[in-house]
Amino acid sequence: MSPLRPALCAISPSSLDRLYQRCAEYKKHGADFAKWRCVLKITKNTPSQLAIMENANVLARYASICQMHGIVPIVEPEILPDGEHDLQRCQYVTEKVSEEKV
């Protein structure tokens, strides 16, 4: 995983580069489904809208590539519970991430 931008405290997977070839290989070996996570960290100012959008785009690209190979994609925008935020902040971020459309 590589930082989206250090100040955002959000990370975005960069290994989609070879996913098309890897999915072909996985399918050849019998894979029927695959899972991908994008991690979002909650702080007072993060995740930013940019980080939420980028993670949604990565998950959508991943799902599309999997489907091209007949692999069922399982996507998980993982929201880290660690930190000093309260339950309301966690709920707000979870709703924003869940609402994001690609």
C-alpha atoms as an extended CHARMM CRD file, in Angstrom:
* protein
*
       102  EXT
         1         1  MET       CA              0.0000000000        0.0000000000        0.0000000000  PROA      1               0.0000000000
         2         2  SER       CA              1.1880000000        3.4730000000       -0.7040000000  PROA      2               0.0000000000
         3         3  PRO       CA              0.1750000000        6.7780000000        0.8590000000  PROA      3               0.0000000000
         4         4  LEU       CA             -2.4420000000        8.7390000000       -1.0530000000  PROA      4               0.0000000000
         5         5  ARG       CA             -0.9880000000       11.8720000000        0.4770000000  PROA      5               0.0000000000
         6         6  PRO       CA              0.7640000000       11.7370000000        3.8590000000  PROA      6               0.0000000000
         7         7  ALA       CA             -1.2620000000       14.6310000000        5.2780000000  PROA      7               0.0000000000
         8         8  LEU       CA             -4.5220000000       12.8310000000        4.5400000000  PROA      8               0.0000000000
         9         9  CYS       CA             -3.7230000000        9.7790000000        6.6920000000  PROA      9               0.0000000000
        10        10  ALA       CA             -5.3760000000        7.6540000000        4.0290000000  PROA      10              0.0000000000
        11        11  ILE       CA             -3.8500000000        4.8630000000        2.0130000000  PROA      11              0.0000000000
        12        12  SER       CA             -4.6940000000        3.5730000000       -1.4140000000  PROA      12              0.0000000000
        13        13  PRO       CA             -3.5290000000        0.2450000000       -2.8510000000  PROA      13              0.0000000000
        14        14  SER       CA             -1.1550000000        0.6330000000       -5.7690000000  PROA      14              0.0000000000
        15        15  SER       CA             -0.9450000000       -3.0110000000       -6.7980000000  PROA      15              0.0000000000
        16        16  LEU       CA             -3.8500000000       -2.8490000000       -9.2600000000  PROA      16              0.0000000000
        17        17  ASP       CA             -1.1810000000       -2.5050000000      -11.9460000000  PROA      17              0.0000000000
        18        18  ARG       CA             -0.8450000000       -6.2370000000      -12.5590000000  PROA      18              0.0000000000
        19        19  LEU       CA             -4.2890000000       -7.3080000000      -11.3400000000  PROA      19              0.0000000000
        20        20  TYR       CA             -5.5580000000       -8.1760000000      -14.8210000000  PROA      20              0.0000000000
        21        21  GLN       CA             -2.7730000000      -10.7280000000      -15.3140000000  PROA      21              0.0000000000
        22        22  ARG       CA             -3.0490000000      -12.0340000000      -11.7620000000  PROA      22              0.0000000000
        23        23  CYS       CA             -6.8160000000      -12.5530000000      -12.0710000000  PROA      23              0.0000000000
        24        24  ALA       CA             -6.2910000000      -14.5720000000      -15.2440000000  PROA      24              0.0000000000
        25        25  GLU       CA             -3.7910000000      -16.7400000000      -13.3880000000  PROA      25              0.0000000000
        26        26  TYR       CA             -6.0370000000      -17.0880000000      -10.3110000000  PROA      26              0.0000000000
        27        27  LYS       CA             -9.0210000000      -18.0910000000      -12.4590000000  PROA      27              0.0000000000
        28        28  LYS       CA             -6.8660000000      -20.6550000000      -14.2640000000  PROA      28              0.0000000000
        29        29  HSD       CA             -6.1430000000      -22.1890000000      -10.8610000000  PROA      29              0.0000000000
        30        30  GLY       CA             -9.8250000000      -22.2900000000       -9.9080000000  PROA      30              0.0000000000
        31        31  ALA       CA            -10.4940000000      -19.0310000000       -8.0400000000  PROA      31              0.0000000000
        32        32  ASP       CA            -14.1690000000      -18.0670000000       -8.0150000000  PROA      32              0.0000000000
        33        33  PHE       CA            -14.0130000000      -14.9970000000       -5.7760000000  PROA      33              0.0000000000
        34        34  ALA       CA            -11.4680000000      -12.5230000000       -4.4390000000  PROA      34              0.0000000000
        35        35  LYS       CA            -11.4830000000       -9.8260000000       -1.7570000000  PROA      35              0.0000000000
        36        36  TRP       CA             -9.8950000000       -6.3740000000       -1.7250000000  PROA      36              0.0000000000
        37        37  ARG       CA             -9.7300000000       -3.8570000000        1.1000000000  PROA      37              0.0000000000
        38        38  CYS       CA             -9.0680000000       -0.1460000000        1.0410000000  PROA      38              0.0000000000
        39        39  VAL       CA             -8.1820000000        1.3140000000        4.4110000000  PROA      39              0.0000000000
        40        40  LEU       CA             -9.4330000000        4.6400000000        5.7490000000  PROA      40              0.0000000000
        41        41  LYS       CA             -8.2130000000        6.0830000000        9.0310000000  PROA      41              0.0000000000
        42        42  ILE       CA            -10.4780000000        8.3180000000       11.0950000000  PROA      42              0.0000000000
        43        43  THR       CA             -9.0720000000       11.4780000000       12.6540000000  PROA      43              0.0000000000
        44        44  LYS       CA            -10.5490000000       14.9140000000       13.2030000000  PROA      44              0.0000000000
        45        45  ASN       CA             -9.9750000000       15.8260000000        9.5340000000  PROA      45              0.0000000000
        46        46  THR       CA             -9.7040000000       12.4770000000        7.8050000000  PROA      46              0.0000000000
        47        47  PRO       CA            -10.6150000000       10.7290000000        5.7180000000  PROA      47              0.0000000000
        48        48  SER       CA            -10.9300000000       13.5490000000        3.2370000000  PROA      48              0.0000000000
        49        49  GLN       CA            -13.5180000000       13.4990000000        0.4750000000  PROA      49              0.0000000000
        50        50  LEU       CA            -10.6310000000       12.9520000000       -1.9510000000  PROA      50              0.0000000000
        51        51  ALA       CA             -9.4860000000        9.8570000000       -0.0400000000  PROA      51              0.0000000000
        52        52  ILE       CA            -13.0380000000        8.4880000000        0.0830000000  PROA      52              0.0000000000
        53        53  MET       CA            -13.4540000000        9.0330000000       -3.6740000000  PROA      53              0.0000000000
        54        54  GLU       CA            -10.0610000000        7.5100000000       -4.4890000000  PROA      54              0.0000000000
        55        55  ASN       CA            -10.7400000000        4.4200000000       -2.3960000000  PROA      55              0.0000000000
        56        56  ALA       CA            -14.1620000000        3.9760000000       -4.0280000000  PROA      56              0.0000000000
        57        57  ASN       CA            -12.5360000000        4.2490000000       -7.4580000000  PROA      57              0.0000000000
        58        58  VAL       CA             -9.8750000000        1.6710000000       -6.5660000000  PROA      58              0.0000000000
        59        59  LEU       CA            -12.5380000000       -0.7570000000       -5.3240000000  PROA      59              0.0000000000
        60        60  ALA       CA            -14.5960000000       -0.2230000000       -8.4870000000  PROA      60              0.0000000000
        61        61  ARG       CA            -11.5750000000       -0.8160000000      -10.7480000000  PROA      61              0.0000000000
        62        62  TYR       CA            -10.7270000000       -3.9570000000       -8.7990000000  PROA      62              0.0000000000
        63        63  ALA       CA            -14.3100000000       -5.2530000000       -9.0790000000  PROA      63              0.0000000000
        64        64  SER       CA            -14.4090000000       -4.5650000000      -12.8070000000  PROA      64              0.0000000000
        65        65  ILE       CA            -11.1460000000       -6.4150000000      -13.4660000000  PROA      65              0.0000000000
        66        66  CYS       CA            -12.3030000000       -9.4040000000      -11.4090000000  PROA      66              0.0000000000
        67        67  GLN       CA            -15.5940000000       -9.5700000000      -13.2960000000  PROA      67              0.0000000000
        68        68  MET       CA            -13.7460000000       -9.5580000000      -16.6360000000  PROA      68              0.0000000000
        69        69  HSD       CA            -12.2820000000      -12.8930000000      -15.5670000000  PROA      69              0.0000000000
        70        70  GLY       CA            -15.4570000000      -14.3850000000      -14.0920000000  PROA      70              0.0000000000
        71        71  ILE       CA            -14.2640000000      -13.8510000000      -10.5330000000  PROA      71              0.0000000000
        72        72  VAL       CA            -16.7910000000      -12.5280000000       -8.0120000000  PROA      72              0.0000000000
        73        73  PRO       CA            -15.3170000000       -9.4240000000       -6.3490000000  PROA      73              0.0000000000
        74        74  ILE       CA            -15.7590000000       -8.8210000000       -2.6460000000  PROA      74              0.0000000000
        75        75  VAL       CA            -14.9210000000       -5.2320000000       -1.7540000000  PROA      75              0.0000000000
        76        76  GLU       CA            -14.4040000000       -3.7800000000        1.6980000000  PROA      76              0.0000000000
        77        77  PRO       CA            -13.8290000000       -0.1330000000        2.4480000000  PROA      77              0.0000000000
        78        78  GLU       CA            -12.1540000000       -0.7960000000        5.7990000000  PROA      78              0.0000000000
        79        79  ILE       CA            -12.6340000000        2.0300000000        8.2840000000  PROA      79              0.0000000000
        80        80  LEU       CA            -10.1090000000        1.7080000000       11.0830000000  PROA      80              0.0000000000
        81        81  PRO       CA            -11.7420000000        1.9930000000       14.5180000000  PROA      81              0.0000000000
        82        82  ASP       CA             -8.4870000000        3.1200000000       16.1660000000  PROA      82              0.0000000000
        83        83  GLY       CA             -8.1530000000        6.6780000000       17.3680000000  PROA      83              0.0000000000
        84        84  GLU       CA             -9.6350000000        9.2260000000       19.6970000000  PROA      84              0.0000000000
        85        85  HSD       CA            -12.7910000000        9.9460000000       17.7000000000  PROA      85              0.0000000000
        86        86  ASP       CA            -16.2240000000        9.4090000000       19.2030000000  PROA      86              0.0000000000
        87        87  LEU       CA            -19.0060000000        7.1410000000       17.9780000000  PROA      87              0.0000000000
        88        88  GLN       CA            -20.7380000000        9.9960000000       16.1240000000  PROA      88              0.0000000000
        89        89  ARG       CA            -17.5860000000       10.7010000000       14.0710000000  PROA      89              0.0000000000
        90        90  CYS       CA            -17.2750000000        7.0010000000       13.2460000000  PROA      90              0.0000000000
        91        91  GLN       CA            -20.9180000000        6.8680000000       12.1720000000  PROA      91              0.0000000000
        92        92  TYR       CA            -20.5110000000       10.0030000000       10.0370000000  PROA      92              0.0000000000
        93        93  VAL       CA            -17.4350000000        8.6310000000        8.2510000000  PROA      93              0.0000000000
        94        94  THR       CA            -19.0280000000        5.2040000000        7.7590000000  PROA      94              0.0000000000
        95        95  GLU       CA            -22.1000000000        6.8100000000        6.1840000000  PROA      95              0.0000000000
        96        96  LYS       CA            -19.9900000000        9.0380000000        3.9060000000  PROA      96              0.0000000000
        97        97  VAL       CA            -17.9090000000        6.0730000000        2.7290000000  PROA      97              0.0000000000
        98        98  SER       CA            -21.0180000000        3.9240000000        2.1840000000  PROA      98              0.0000000000
        99        99  GLU       CA            -22.7380000000        6.6810000000        0.1750000000  PROA      99              0.0000000000
       100       100  GLU       CA            -19.8220000000        7.2450000000       -2.2060000000  PROA      100             0.0000000000
       101       101  LYS       CA            -20.7010000000        6.4940000000       -5.7970000000  PROA      101             0.0000000000
       102       102  VAL       CA            -18.2450000000        5.8520000000       -8.5750000000  PROA      102             0.0000000000
